[in-house]
């Protein structure tokens, strides 16, 4: 369970692979969309829109971690115990 949750979190925040390999706008991750939004408007940087995208993109991860916090801690500490 822990591996699946951590893999989902890493894939959700992927930047380099999404920027490099995905050409459809609807398939890009939120970090790529935020970076392209800041570069598409010229010299003006829309800090409000970028902050809103960040909050909306972070919310599902926070909910996921809240529900599975015990499993995440259990999975991470089970491999770290010497004995």
Residue pairs with C-beta under 8 A, 6 or more apart in sequence:
1 68
1 71
1 75
2 71
2 72
2 74
2 75
2 76
3 75
5 64
5 65
5 68
5 71
5 72
6 72
8 64
9 61
9 64
9 65
12 29
12 30
12 57
12 60
12 61
13 29
13 31
14 29
14 31
15 29
15 31
15 32
15 35
18 27
18 28
18 29
18 31
18 32
19 28
19 32
19 35
22 28
22 32
25 33
28 36
30 53
30 54
30 56
30 57
31 57
33 53
34 50
34 53
34 54
37 46
37 49
37 50
37 53
38 45
38 46
38 50
65 72
